[in-house]
Amino acid sequence: MRDDDIATAMRALGHPVRLNILRILATQQQSPCCCSDVTVSLPLAQSTVSQHIKVLLDAGLIERKSRGTRNCYTIRHDRLAELGAAYTGLLAGLTGGPVKELEMDPV
């Protein structure tokens, strides 16, 4: 993973609302969530949720699938795994030694 990709993903994860959106999508693993499904779980307008979803999409952390007239979203587990490995490697390089594997909530 390139430094630009890591930085983009870290910026996307740098807002509590976007972390909550990822958690909501993680709880819906069997089926993709639409923006309105996410909005029900957050005290925000749908337009605000849509803006946060766009940031996650642009960072490649989620993917969009069309279902009729609605767009639904799922987590890109492969991308999150790549980010975790890159982050661990980055920290090891900065500290000069091995870094304990990060414990992450299942997403």
C-alpha positions as CSV (number, residue, x, y, z in Angstrom):
1,M,0.0,0.0,0.0
2,R,1.4,3.4,-1.0
3,D,1.9,6.2,1.5
4,D,-0.8,8.3,-0.3
5,D,-3.3,5.4,0.1
6,I,-2.4,5.0,3.8
7,A,-2.8,8.7,4.4
8,T,-6.2,8.8,2.5
9,A,-7.5,5.9,4.5
10,M,-6.3,7.3,7.8
11,R,-8.0,10.6,7.0
12,A,-11.2,8.8,6.2
13,L,-11.0,6.9,9.5
14,G,-10.2,10.2,11.4
15,H,-13.9,11.1,12.0
16,P,-16.1,9.5,14.6
17,V,-19.2,9.5,12.3
18,R,-17.2,7.5,9.7
19,L,-16.1,5.0,12.3
20,N,-19.7,4.6,13.4
21,I,-20.8,4.1,9.7
22,L,-18.2,1.3,9.4
23,R,-19.5,-0.3,12.6
24,I,-23.1,-0.1,11.3
25,L,-22.0,-1.8,8.0
26,A,-20.1,-4.4,10.0
27,T,-23.3,-5.4,11.8
28,Q,-25.1,-5.9,8.5
29,Q,-22.6,-8.3,7.0
30,Q,-25.2,-10.6,5.5
31,S,-26.7,-7.8,3.4
32,P,-25.6,-4.5,2.1
33,C,-26.9,-1.3,3.8
34,C,-28.4,1.6,2.0
35,C,-27.8,5.2,3.1
36,S,-31.2,5.3,4.7
37,D,-30.5,2.2,6.8
38,V,-27.4,3.9,8.1
39,T,-29.2,7.2,8.7
40,V,-31.7,5.4,11.0
41,S,-28.9,4.6,13.3
42,L,-27.3,8.0,13.5
43,P,-28.7,11.4,14.6
44,L,-27.8,13.0,11.3
45,A,-29.5,14.2,8.2
46,Q,-29.2,11.8,5.2
47,S,-27.2,14.4,3.3
48,T,-24.6,14.4,6.0
49,V,-24.4,10.6,6.1
50,S,-24.1,10.6,2.3
51,Q,-21.1,13.0,2.5
52,H,-19.4,10.7,5.1
53,I,-20.1,7.6,3.0
54,K,-18.5,9.4,0.0
55,V,-15.3,9.9,2.0
56,L,-15.2,6.2,2.9
57,L,-15.9,5.3,-0.8
58,D,-13.1,7.6,-2.1
59,A,-10.7,6.0,0.4
60,G,-11.7,2.5,-0.9
61,L,-12.8,1.3,2.5
62,I,-16.4,0.5,1.4
63,E,-17.9,-0.4,-2.0
64,R,-21.2,0.6,-3.6
65,K,-23.7,-1.7,-5.2
66,S,-26.8,-0.6,-7.1
67,R,-30.0,-2.2,-6.1
68,G,-32.7,-0.7,-8.3
69,T,-32.8,3.0,-7.6
70,R,-30.9,2.7,-4.3
71,N,-27.1,2.4,-3.6
72,C,-26.1,0.0,-1.0
73,Y,-22.7,-0.3,0.8
74,T,-20.5,-3.0,2.1
75,I,-17.1,-3.0,3.9
76,R,-14.1,-3.9,1.8
77,H,-12.5,-6.3,4.3
78,D,-9.5,-6.8,1.9
79,R,-8.7,-3.0,2.0
80,L,-9.0,-2.8,5.8
81,A,-6.6,-5.8,6.1
82,E,-4.1,-4.1,3.8
83,L,-4.4,-0.9,5.8
84,G,-3.8,-2.9,9.1
85,A,-0.7,-4.5,7.6
86,A,0.6,-1.2,6.2
87,Y,0.0,0.5,9.5
88,T,1.8,-2.2,11.5
89,G,4.7,-1.9,9.1
90,L,4.7,1.9,9.3
91,L,4.8,1.7,13.1
92,A,7.6,-0.9,13.1
93,G,9.7,1.4,10.8
94,L,9.1,4.4,13.0
95,T,9.9,2.6,16.3
96,G,12.9,0.7,14.9
97,G,11.6,-2.7,16.0
98,P,8.7,-5.1,15.7
99,V,5.3,-3.9,16.7
100,K,2.8,-6.1,18.5
101,E,-0.1,-7.1,16.3
102,L,-2.9,-4.6,16.8
103,E,-6.1,-6.0,18.3
104,M,-8.9,-4.8,16.1
105,D,-12.6,-5.1,16.6
106,P,-13.9,-7.5,14.0
107,V,-15.3,-5.4,11.1
